[in-house]
């Protein structure tokens, strides 16, 4: 018969398994990002939500609890309160930014040039394709797996950095599609590279805030709400600015 491992080896074995879980999650996220942005339009729509659900199912089978994923019902009330506060702060900031002449041009993103398009993006596309699946993947699965091997500081550092890098592909046309950024950085190659770098830094910083909310509230509700507010309220504000500017 095969002899069992001595008891003192069990923590080491579990730690190795935890590192493997982190590596698998990072690989899946990397492949998901490449498929979503460099294959077909349908892949861009469905890949991230499907990958998020697959990752949740996978780490649940690997022993991650609902609380480790930020999905425990006992944290829903606290998460809801933090979510309302976060959304309120963002809505106020977006309203001020859209109203001030110095920051208003940064809201002139071409993809939100119509109110109907912005409404669809804000109420359907952003929550189902971006806010919910990305928070499930990053502040849920990645957060939970990282927390087992590197602790809170590692989660903040590695999780935020990976969230920033996740946005490289989606930022490739950012400068050329935003009149405020084009005027500020220029429309050439250098401006595009700087725009991507700024997007990575900004989303990494946002990732740190999302992570703080996740740890503070114990729930994914708060970072999901903040994530939606930043993108969804920004889309609606962009459409309103376009409407006012063109009339």
Secondary structure, 3 states (H helix, E strand, C coil): CCCCCCHHHHHHHHHHHHHHHHHHHHHHHHHHHHHHHHCCHHHHHHHHHHHHHHHHHHHHHCCCCCCCCCCCHHHHHHHHHHHHHHHHHHHHHHHHHHHCHHHHHHHCEHHHCCHHHHHHHHHHHHHHHHHHHHHHHHHHHHHHHHHHHHHHHHHHHHHHHHHHHHCCHHHCCCCCCEHHHHHHHCCCHHHHHHHHHHHHHHHHHHHHHHHHHHHHHCCHHHHHHHHHHHHHHHHHHHHHHHHHHHC
